[in-house]
């Protein structure tokens, strides 16, 4: 079945056609950028593998992560327990796989929330300018003055350790950077000719912001999102390490490192393997962020 072009039929392209063309342009740009920066494919592949392992943890984990067996406590890596066992005889590999679910879930929810809220705040501040911009950015500057870990520690200490509170704490630390990264391009785009034409045609502020400005600033926000996802995973692990993560016996990477630190001299694998898991995920996200950065910045395309 053949389709006629819009020019041939004289009809205006539908909204769905417009979105498909925009999506195709973004995807092709990502492929070109990733091909120019080969390490980005490595980062994407590694992160997808870790995410898949986390999703399939109930199926592929060799043992129940909460099952204790004192007779097998602090056993070194072996055929039965590839990553050894902890102080309570629990399988370390199984706990790492289940811990990935916690870390990735908290990171994705926190950064997804921060991305939406921060982008909205930055767009509103940059679009309307004036006093709205001044007050909003001063509030963001106050939040930026706190280091991510310290601000997260304060929020979790006040609300209590749980998955929901960790998401809130990490999201709060990430909102100001997203607001900043969205504000600058919004100011640049709102002065473009097509925005002025939209004003002349009587388009509403909401339509101009979400249908015309947002698609132009979204790539930069996505780059920030990939980099801050790595930060969110580190912050969650750090809070768990100091005892403000998800309550035990739930498996988390930071909590496992904390438990392993107490036996670091005679059972080094307890802290080593979850630390390597964090290293692999953060490193893969940084590689992925490099590829996304090349995709949105023409000056960096093709550079190694």
C-alpha positions in Angstrom: 0.0 0.0 0.0 1.5 3.3 -1.1 1.1 6.7 0.5 1.1 10.1 -1.2 3.2 12.9 0.1 1.6 16.0 1.6 3.0 18.1 -1.1 1.4 16.0 -3.8 -2.0 15.9 -2.1 -1.9 19.5 -1.0 -2.9 18.5 2.5 -1.3 19.7 5.7 0.8 17.0 7.5 -1.0 15.5 10.4 0.2 15.9 14.0 1.1 12.2 14.1 3.3 12.6 11.0 5.0 15.5 12.5 5.9 13.6 15.7 7.1 10.6 13.7 9.4 12.8 11.6 10.7 14.5 14.8 11.3 11.1 16.4 13.1 9.7 13.3 15.3 12.8 13.3 16.3 12.3 16.9 16.9 8.6 16.5 19.1 9.1 13.4 21.0 11.8 15.2 21.7 9.5 18.1 22.9 6.8 15.8 25.3 9.2 14.1 26.6 10.5 17.4 27.0 7.0 18.9 28.8 5.8 15.7 31.2 8.7 16.1 31.8 7.9 19.7 32.1 4.1 19.8 32.4 3.9 23.6 28.8 5.1 23.9 27.6 1.8 22.5 29.6 0.1 25.2 28.0 2.2 27.9 24.5 1.6 26.5 25.1 -2.1 26.2 26.5 -2.5 29.7 23.7 -0.5 31.3 21.0 -2.4 29.4 22.6 -5.7 30.6 22.6 -4.5 34.2 19.0 -3.4 33.9 18.0 -6.7 32.3 19.8 -8.6 35.1 17.9 -6.5 37.7 14.5 -7.2 36.0 15.2 -10.9 35.8 16.6 -11.2 39.4 13.7 -13.3 40.7 14.4 -15.8 37.9 18.2 -15.9 37.6 19.2 -15.3 41.3 20.6 -18.7 42.5 19.3 -18.2 46.1 16.8 -16.3 48.1 18.6 -13.0 49.0 17.0 -13.1 52.5 17.6 -16.7 53.2 20.1 -17.2 56.1 22.3 -20.2 56.8 24.8 -19.7 59.7 26.6 -22.9 58.7 27.8 -21.1 55.5 28.6 -17.7 56.9 31.5 -15.7 55.5 32.3 -18.4 52.9 34.7 -17.2 50.1 33.7 -17.4 46.4 33.1 -21.0 45.3 31.2 -23.0 42.8 28.2 -23.0 45.1 28.4 -19.3 45.8 30.2 -17.4 43.1 30.5 -14.2 45.1 30.8 -15.9 48.5 28.4 -15.4 51.4 27.9 -12.7 54.0 27.9 -12.8 57.9 24.5 -14.4 57.9 25.2 -17.0 55.2 23.3 -15.2 52.5 24.4 -15.5 48.9 26.2 -12.3 47.8 25.5 -12.7 44.1 21.8 -13.0 44.7 21.8 -10.0 47.0 23.7 -8.0 44.3 21.1 -8.9 41.7 18.2 -7.9 44.0 20.1 -4.8 45.1 20.3 -3.7 41.5 16.5 -3.5 41.4 16.5 -1.1 44.4 19.3 1.1 43.2 18.0 1.4 39.6 14.4 1.9 40.7 15.3 4.7 43.2 17.7 6.3 40.6 15.2 6.2 37.7 12.2 7.4 39.8 14.3 10.2 41.4 15.9 11.5 38.2 12.7 11.1 36.2 10.8 13.2 38.8 13.6 15.7 39.0 13.8 15.9 35.2 10.1 16.7 34.9 9.9 19.2 37.8 13.2 20.9 37.1 12.6 21.2 33.4 9.1 22.7 34.1 10.6 25.2 36.6 13.4 26.2 34.2 11.1 26.6 31.3 8.7 28.8 33.2 11.5 30.9 34.6 13.2 31.3 31.3 10.0 31.9 29.3 8.4 34.6 31.5 11.6 36.2 32.8 11.6 39.2 35.0 10.7 38.7 38.7 9.5 35.2 38.1 12.9 34.3 36.8 14.7 36.1 39.5 12.8 34.6 42.5 12.8 31.1 41.0 16.5 31.0 40.3 17.4 32.4 43.7 15.5 29.5 45.3 17.4 27.1 43.0 20.7 28.7 44.0 19.9 28.1 47.6 19.3 24.4 46.9 22.5 24.3 44.8 24.5 25.6 47.7 24.0 22.3 49.5 26.1 19.3 48.4 23.9 16.5 47.0 24.8 14.0 49.7 24.3 16.5 52.6 20.9 17.7 51.3 19.8 14.1 50.8 21.0 13.2 54.2 19.0 16.0 55.8 15.8 15.0 54.0 16.1 11.3 54.7 17.0 12.0 58.4 13.8 14.1 58.7 11.4 11.8 56.7 13.0 8.4 57.6 14.6 5.8 55.5 12.3 4.2 52.8 12.3 3.9 49.1 9.7 6.7 48.7 11.7 9.1 51.0 15.0 8.3 49.2 13.4 9.1 45.9 12.2 12.4 47.3 15.6 13.2 48.8 17.5 12.5 45.7 15.0 14.2 43.4 15.2 17.3 45.5 19.0 17.5 45.1 18.7 17.0 41.3 15.9 19.6 40.6 18.1 22.7 40.6 20.6 21.4 38.0 17.7 20.5 35.6 16.1 23.9 36.2 19.4 25.5 35.3 20.0 23.4 32.2 16.4 24.0 30.9 16.3 27.8 31.6 19.3 28.8 29.4 18.1 27.2 26.1 14.5 28.4 26.9 15.7 32.0 27.0 17.5 31.4 23.7 14.6 29.7 21.9 11.9 32.1 23.0 13.6 34.9 21.0 13.5 32.8 17.8 11.4 33.8 14.9 9.0 30.9 15.0 8.1 31.7 18.7 7.4 35.3 17.7 5.2 34.0 14.9 3.3 31.9 17.4 2.7 35.0 19.5 1.4 36.8 16.4 -0.9 33.9 15.7 -2.4 34.1 19.2 -0.9 30.8 20.5 -1.2 30.3 24.2 1.9 30.3 26.5 1.3 26.6 27.2 1.3 25.7 23.5 4.4 27.6 22.8 6.3 26.1 25.8 5.3 22.5 25.4 4.9 22.1 21.7 7.6 24.4 20.4 10.2 25.1 23.1 10.3 21.8 24.9 11.2 19.7 21.9 14.2 22.0 21.3 15.6 21.8 24.8 14.8 18.1 25.5 18.1 16.7 24.1 20.1 18.8 26.6 17.9 17.7 29.4 18.3 14.0 28.5 22.1 14.4 28.5 21.8 15.8 32.0 19.5 13.0 33.0 22.0 10.2 32.0 24.7 11.9 34.0 22.6 12.6 37.0 21.3 9.0 37.1 24.8 7.9 37.9 24.9 10.6 40.6 21.6 9.3 42.0 22.9 5.8 42.3 26.0 7.0 44.1 24.0 9.1 46.5 21.6 6.2 47.3 24.6 3.9 47.9 26.2 6.6 50.1 23.1 7.1 52.2 22.7 3.3 52.6 26.3 3.1 53.7 25.8 5.5 56.6 22.6 3.7 57.6 20.0 6.0 56.0 19.1 3.7 53.1 16.3 1.1 52.8 16.0 -0.8 56.0 17.6 -4.2 56.3 17.3 -7.1 55.5 16.4 -5.7 52.0 19.5 -6.0 49.8 21.0 -2.7 48.6 24.5 -2.1 47.2 25.3 0.6 49.7 24.0 -1.5 52.6 26.1 -4.5 51.4 29.2 -2.4 51.3 28.5 -1.2 54.8 28.1 -4.8 56.1 31.2 -5.9 54.2 33.2 -3.1 55.6 32.9 -4.6 59.1 34.6 -7.7 57.9 36.9 -6.2 55.3 40.1 -7.8 56.6 39.0 -11.4 56.5 36.1 -11.3 54.0 37.0 -8.6 51.4 34.6 -9.9 48.8 31.6 -8.7 50.8 32.5 -5.1 50.0 34.4 -5.7 46.8 31.6 -7.1 44.6 28.8 -4.5 45.3 31.4 -1.8 44.9 32.3 -3.2 41.5 28.6 -3.3 40.6 28.3 0.5 41.4 31.5 1.2 39.5 30.2 -0.7 36.4 26.8 1.1 36.3 28.2 4.6 36.9 31.0 4.1 34.4 28.5 2.9 31.7 26.2 5.9 32.4 29.1 8.3 32.0 30.0 6.6 28.6 26.4 6.9 27.6 26.3 10.5 28.6 29.3 11.2 26.3 27.4 9.8 23.3 24.3 11.9 24.1 26.4 15.0 24.5 27.9 14.5 21.1 24.4 14.1 19.7 23.2 17.5 20.9 26.4 19.5 20.5 27.4 19.8 16.8 30.9 21.1 17.9 31.6 17.8 19.6 30.4 15.4 16.9 33.1 13.1 15.7 35.6 14.1 18.4 37.2 11.4 20.5 
